Amino acid sequence: METSDIKQRLSIEKVLSHYGLQANRNNMLKCPFHEEKEPSLKIYPPHPASVPQGTCGV
C-alpha cells in the first residue's frame, strides 16, 4: 500500500481521533509534541496535512 492510498482512505479527523486528539471548531489543537496553554496546530480538512501556526515551532 502506498502513502497516497492511505491518505485517500483516512481523513485527518480519523487519524487525530485514533490518537485521542480532537480539533476545536476553528480546526486548532494543542501540539502533541510539547505542552502549551493555547492551541497552535492548525489542520486543514479535508486535506491530509497540518501546519503548525502561532507559537508552535516544532
C-alpha positions in Angstrom: 0.0 0.0 0.0 1.3 3.4 -0.9 1.2 6.5 1.3 -1.2 8.2 -1.2 -3.6 5.3 -0.8 -3.6 5.7 3.0 -4.2 9.4 2.7 -7.2 8.8 0.5 -8.7 6.2 2.9 -8.2 8.1 6.1 -9.3 11.6 7.0 -7.2 13.7 9.2 -10.1 13.7 11.7 -9.9 9.9 11.9 -6.2 9.9 12.5 -6.5 12.5 15.2 -9.3 10.6 16.9 -7.1 7.4 16.8 -4.5 9.3 18.9 -7.1 10.8 21.2 -6.9 14.3 19.7 -9.7 16.5 18.5 -9.5 19.9 16.9 -11.7 22.7 18.1 -14.3 24.5 15.9 -11.5 26.6 14.4 -9.6 23.4 13.4 -6.9 24.1 16.0 -5.5 21.8 18.6 -2.7 21.8 21.1 0.5 20.5 19.6 1.0 16.9 20.8 4.8 17.3 20.8 5.1 19.8 23.6 3.0 21.3 26.4 1.2 24.5 25.6 -1.7 26.5 27.0 -3.3 27.6 23.8 -3.8 25.5 20.6 -1.2 26.3 17.9 -1.6 23.5 15.5 -3.9 24.2 12.6 -5.4 21.5 10.4 -7.0 22.0 7.0 -9.6 19.3 6.4 -10.3 17.6 4.1 -6.6 17.8 3.1 -4.4 15.3 4.9 -2.0 18.0 6.1 -1.3 20.0 9.2 0.7 23.2 9.6 2.0 24.5 12.9 0.8 28.0 13.5 1.5 30.6 16.1 4.0 29.7 18.8 4.4 26.1 17.9 8.0 25.8 16.5 8.1 22.0 16.2 
